[in-house]
Amino acid sequence: MSIPIKRFVDRVPGGMMTLPLAAGALLTTFAPNAPTFFGSFTGALFTGSLPILAVFYVCIGATVSVRSLPSVLRKGGVLLGTKVLLGIAVGVLVGHWIGIEPVAAGWFSGFSTLAVVAAINDTNGGLYMALMNQYGRAEDAAAYSVMSLESGPFLTMVTLGVAGLSAFPWQALVGAILPLALGMLLGNLDPELRDFLGNAAPVLIPFFAFALGATLNLKLVWKAGLSGLALGISVLILSAFFLAIADRLTGGKGTAGIAASTTAGNAAAVPALVAAANPKYAAAAAPATVLVACSVIVTAMAAPFVTAWWHSRISSK
C-alpha cells in the first residue's frame, strides 16, 4: 500500500517547512517532556536545529556561484538595511506614542516599544532559507549570511538609543558565514560536489523545521492575547510591504522580502538582555518576552502562506 504523503505536503504552501514546524510546536505544547523522556537521538531531533542549519548552510553555499557574490551582498545588505531602518522608524513612532513603559491596562496590556522593536529587528533565518529554497534562488537564500548580522540584542539596543552597552563579537559574525563560505568553496572547486551537496539541501528542511517548531509553545499565543496576535500580524504586514519593495529594487520579485518578514525565535531573549543593559526597560521586559514569542509563532505560521501566495501571483504573470 502506498500513501502519497510527499504529494500532500507539497500541496501545502511551504509544506516542507510549516507542517514539521507545526508538529514540533504541537508536541512541545502538549508533550513538553518528550525530548527528555526519550533522550538520545529522539531528544536530539527536538533540539538540533543549529547543527542541521549549519549543514544546510554548507549545502546551500555549494550551489552559489562566485559570480553571484555581488548579487548576494547587494540583496542581503539591502534587506538588512531596510529591516534596521524600519525598526528605527517604528521605534521612534511607538516610543513617542507610549514611551518606554508598557501599556498598563486594557486590550493591549503589556504592549511596549521594546516588544515592537525586538519583534521587527530579527528575521527567522531557518524559515527564510527554507522558503527561498522552495520559492527563490540560491543567491536569495545565501543573502541571509549578511542578514544574520541583525541577530541578538545589538540592533535593538541601538534602535532604542542604548548606545555603547553591547559589543558586536566578530567571532559570531565570522562563525555565521563560515559554513556558507565552505560550501561555496567546495561547490566552485568541484561541480560534482556542488550537485551532491546541493541536492541534500531540501532533505534537511523538514528536520530543522521540526526542531525549530519544538522551541515554540502554542499556549503563548493564548497568554499574549490580542496584543500578541496584533503584534505578529503587524510585523508581518509592515515588514512584507517594505522588504518586498526593497527586494524588487535589487532585481528580485519581492518573494525574498516577504519571506524575511518574520520574527526569529531567539528574538524572544532580546527584551531580557536589553533590560539587563538598561534598567529603564525592566518593567517592559517580561511582557515583551511573551509578546515577541507570540510574534515568532504568528509570523512563522503565516509567512509561508503569504510567500507562496505572492510567488504564485508573480509566476502567473
N, C-alpha and C positions, 0 to 999 in steps of 0.2 A: 504494500500500500504506500502511495506517495502523497504527501501533503505539501502543497505549494506555499511553504512558509516564506521563502525569499520573495516570491512574486507578490505576496500580500504586503510584506514590509516595503518593497519598492513602490507600491501604490500609495503609501502614506507619505506625505511631504516630509522630507528629511527623515524618513522612517528608520534608517540605519543608525541615526543619532537619537531621535526622540523616543522611540519605543524602548530601547535598552535603558535610556536615561529615566524614563517613567518607571520602568521595572525596578531600577535601583532605588528611586525615591520611594516607591511603594513599600519595598522591603525594609528600608530604613525607618519608615514611618510606623509600620505595623509589626515589624520584627527587628527592632534595633539591636538585639543581642546576637543576631545570626552570625556576623563575622567572627566574634569571639567564641561563640558556641562551637562552630565548625573548625575555625582556625586554619592552619596550614594553607594549602593552595586556594581553598574556597574563601577563606578570610582575605587572602591577598587580592582576590578579584574585586572585593569591596573597597580596597584601599590603594590599589596600584595604578591610579590614573597617571601620576607623574612619570613613572618608568615607561609606561606604554606610550605616553605622549612624547617622551624623549626618542623612542624608537620611531614613532610616527614622523617626528621632525627629520630624522635621518632619511626615511623613505621619501618624504616629500621633497627634501633637498636634492635627492638624486635625480628628480625629474626636472629640476630647474637648470636651464642652460645659463652659462656665464653671460651669454649675450643678452639675457633678460634682466641682468642685475640692475641696470638703470631704472627699469620699469618697477622692480621690486622696491627699491629705495624711494622712488617717487611715490608709488602707491602707499606704502607703509607710512612714509613721512607725512603725506597729506592727510591720511585718515587719523594719524596720531595728533597732528596739529589741530585738526577740526574738533576732535574729542576734547583736547585741552582748552581750546577757545570756547567751546560750548559749555564746558564745566565752569569756566571763569565767568562767562556771561550769566548763566543761570545762578551761580553762587552769589554774584553781585545783586541780581534782581531779588532773589528769595531772601538774601541776607538783609537787604534794605527793607523788605516787607515784614519779616518776622524776627530778624536779628539772630543772635547766637542761641538763645534759649529755645527749647522745643515748645510746640503748642501745648498748652496745659490741659485743655478740656475740649470736648466736642467730638465730632465725627473724625477729625484729623488729629486727635490727641497723639502726641509723641512725634509728630512731623517736624522736621528741622532742616536747617540749611546743611548741616553736616551730613544728614542722610541723603539728601538730593545730590550733593557733590560727589560723595563716595560711590553712589549708585551709577552716576554718569561716567566717572573717570576711568573705570576699569572694564575692559572687554573680556568676555568669556572666550579665551583663546582656543580651547579644545572644540567648542561648538562652532566657532568661526572657521577653523581649519576643516572641520568635517563638512560644513556646508559648502565651503569653497571647493573641496574635493569632489562634491557632487554637482554643484551648480556653477563653479567658477573655473579659473585657470590655476596652474601650478604657481604662477607668479603672485596671484591673489592670496593663496594660502601662505606663501613664503613671506608676504608682507607683514604677517604677524610678528616676525622676528624683530621688526622695527617697532611695531605697536606694543610689544611686550614691555617697553620702557615705562608704560603707564602703570604697571603692576606695583602694588604697595601703597603706603600712605604718603609718599613724597609729593605727588602732584596734588593730592587732596590738601595737604598742608600748605602748599604754595597757593592754591586756589583760595583757601580760607585766610590767607595773609599771614600764616605762621612761618615766616622765613627763617632759615638757619637752624631749624630744630631737627632736621633729618638729613643724613648723608645719602648720597647715591652710590652704593657699593659697585665698583667697576667689576668685581668678580661675578656678581649676579648677572650683570649685563652680558659679559663675555660668555658665561655659562648658558645663557638663554640662546645664544647664537651658535655656539659650537656644534651641537648636533646637526643643525641645518647646514653649516659650513662643511662638516664632514661628509654629509650626504651629497652636497654639490660637488665636492672634490672627487668622490668616488664615481658619481654619475657622469661627470665630464671627462674623467680619465678612461672609463670603460663603458661603452654603450650597453654591453650585456649586463653589467651591474645596475645600470640605470633602469633597464627593463625589470630585472629581478627585484630590486628594492621598490621601484615604482608600483609594481603590481601588488606588493604587500600592503601598501598604504590603506586601501579600502577595507581590508580584512581587520585592521586594528580599530576601526571606528566604533563598532558596537561594543568592544571590550572597554575602551576608555570612557565611552558614553555611559556604560553601566556603572563604572567606578565613580564618575562624576555625579551621577544620579544618586549614588549611595551616600553622598555628602549632604543631600537635601532632605529636610523633614517637611512633609506637606502640611503638618499641623501649624507651621509658622505662618502659612497663608491665613488660616483662621484666626490666629493670635494677633496678627498685624491688622486684620480687619480691612475696612475700606481704604485707609490711608496707605497700607502696604500694596494693595491692589492698584490703587491710583498711581502710586509711585512707579511701579513696574510698567504699567501701560504708558505713562507719560514719558518715561525714559526711552522706551521702545519707539514710540511715535516721533518724539522730538529728535532723538539721535538718528533714526532712519531717514528723516527728511533731510537733515543737513549732511549726513555722511553719504547718502545716495548722490546728492549734488556734487560733493567733493570727489566721489568715485567717478562720476561721469566727466568731470573736468580733467581727470587724469587718463581719460581714454577708456574707462570701464563702462559697464552698463547699469551701474547702480546696485548690482547684486551684492558686491563685496561690502558696500556701505551699509546696506540693510542687515547683512549677516553680522556686522560688527556692532550693531545697536543693542547690545546685551550688557548685563552686569556679571562680572566674574565672581566665582564662588569665594575667592579669597578676599573680595571687597568687603565681606561681612566682618572681617577682622580689623578693617581700617578705622572705624569710629573709636574703638578702644585704644588704638595706637595714637590717634590724634589727641584724644583726651589725656593720655599719659604724657604727651609732649606739651600740651597746653590745658591746664585745669579748667579754663573757661568753658570747655566743651564737655565737662564731666557729666552734667545733667542730661545732655543730649545723647551721650554715647550709648547707653543701654537701649533706649527705644530705637535709636538709629540702627543698631546692630540687627534688630528684628526686622525693621523696615527694609534694610538693604538685603537681608536674606530672602525676604519676600520678593524683592525685585529680581534677585537671582533666579528664583523659581519661575516667576511670571514671564520674564524675558526668555529664559531657556526653553520654556514650553511654547511660547508664541512666535519667537523669531524664525524657527524653521518653516512654519506655515506661511509667514509673511514673505520670507525669502523665496520659497517655492512658488508662491503666487506671482511675485514680481518676475521671477525667471520665466515662468510660463507666459506671462503677459508680454515680456520683451521678445521671447522666442517666436511667439505667434506673429509678431510684427515683422 
